[in-house]
Amino acid sequence: MRKARDAPAPGLLVLRRMPRQLFVKIRPIAQKLRSSRLFRMLGPKIGDPRLWSLNRRAITMAFGTGIAISFIPLPAQLPLSLLAAMIWHLNVPTLVLTSAIVNPVTALPIYYFAYRVGVFLLGAEPGGFHFELSWAWLQHGLGTIWKPFLLGCLVCATIGGYAAYQALELAWRISTMNRKSARRSLVQKRYPPL
């Protein structure tokens, strides 16, 4: 049976969990990351509490930045993510997890989509697209597709990162409004006006 405090206010979009509660589950991952050798090599700056805090701004900005970094076609997303986190004080676990969207399984569809976006924007004819996640491919394999591929990556990174940031920001705000509205209606039921 549902409690009265769980009942949403009429007319509001309902999100079952506040995004912050979802990110609280990341805390064990954060402990593992802090104790890893790679993170310890970065020195005391990586231990800054602001990089591990669970506030809305740090998490939503990290989510958008991680999505944008995932479109960079270099095998350097993790160092770039950590550098962005240290510069802009973003949530490290969120940034690392979202920039890891590009992996050996998802790299080809994501980069092919970026290539097709670049081809569309340049008005060029699509050629053969063969992608390999390696430095050698970046040096020798780009050939004639480098302009549409890199333009598509830049456009997808910009639009995808901003859209991801705005979507999570909106979900967070709606969840907060629903929670406040439910709390307000509970108080009004307990203490009706005279």
ABEGO torsion letter per residue (X at the ends): XBBAAABBBBGBBBBABBAAAAAAAAAAAAAAAAABAAAAAAEAAAABAAAABABAAAAAAAAAAAAAAAABABBAAAAAAAAAAAAAGBBAAAAAAAAAABBAAAAAAAAAAAAAAAAAAAGBBBBBBBBBBBAAAAAAAAEAAAAAAAAAAAAAAAAAAAAAAAAAAAAAAAAAAAAAAAAAAAAAAABBBX
